[in-house]
Amino acid sequence: MEDRSPPPMEPATGTDPRLDLVADSIDLHRGHIRFVHPRDPAALLYEEDVASDQAYPPYWAEVWPSAVELAYAVSAHDWNGAAVLELGCGLGLPAIAAGLAGARVLATDRSADAIMFAAVNAEQNGAAVETAVCSWSEPGPLLARAPWRLVLASDVLYGQRNVDELLDLLPRLVGDEGAAWIADPRRPLTDYFLAAAGAEWRSVETTPTREPEVLIHRLTGPLRPAPAGVRVADALRE
């Protein structure tokens, strides 16, 4: 039978792609998260700023399976009163899950657009989530509020720069009894990250999720002090 259904609607020429939105939701252990995101993340690659887009593509606009699974894992626990930080929050799903579980949450990203979406999504779900634009290379505001009980990040091990910055930053953010949860879809640099983290944390545990390709790496208790001027990650690269 001939398909006579109308073609999908497209935004009018000149419409800001950040305003062409899709409403979506994910299930948690208890309840769900409702959120919005850009319909076409690729449309956020602005031609007038190609160099910037190549350095920091608009990955925040995607609904990544790692973020969905991390949010689901966070929602299985009671975080009442815990100080929780999300790095590279994108749409804010894990941060919102932590907020709904009672945590005091700060969601951060280097993209102001991501922070805007995370804030709107948190408000839509009645989750108390503070937001801030912050890069890992200039983490002063995050360190000033350390130690954090839990630091969250999803699908961030996709570049050597990211991995090196995380290996340096995470132990400085987490307290002796704190943890960092990194959800990852088996990126090529994951083994390198885990090898370095294994020498810098008391415990590194990997657990499965509902998605076969997504794992959650749970780093607990950073070892202090770090060797002056030398990091395990640097030695592994030599």
NORFEN-V891701 format. One record per run of one state. SS is the DSSP state (helix for helix, strand for strand, loop for the rest). FROM is the first residue (numbers start at 1). TO is the last residue. If there is no record, write none. Layout:
SS|FROM|TO + SS|FROM|TO
This chain:
loop|1|16 + helix|17|19 + loop|20|20 + strand|21|27 + loop|28|31 + strand|32|38 + loop|39|40 + helix|41|44 + loop|45|46 + helix|47|55 + loop|56|58 + helix|59|61 + loop|62|64 + helix|65|74 + loop|75|82 + strand|83|86 + loop|87|92 + helix|93|100 + loop|101|103 + strand|104|109 + loop|110|111 + helix|112|124 + loop|125|128 + strand|129|133 + loop|134|135 + helix|136|138 + loop|139|139 + helix|140|144 + loop|145|147 + strand|148|154 + loop|155|159 + helix|160|173 + strand|174|184 + loop|185|189 + helix|190|198 + loop|199|200 + strand|201|208 + loop|209|214 + strand|215|222 + loop|223|231 + helix|232|237 + loop|238|238
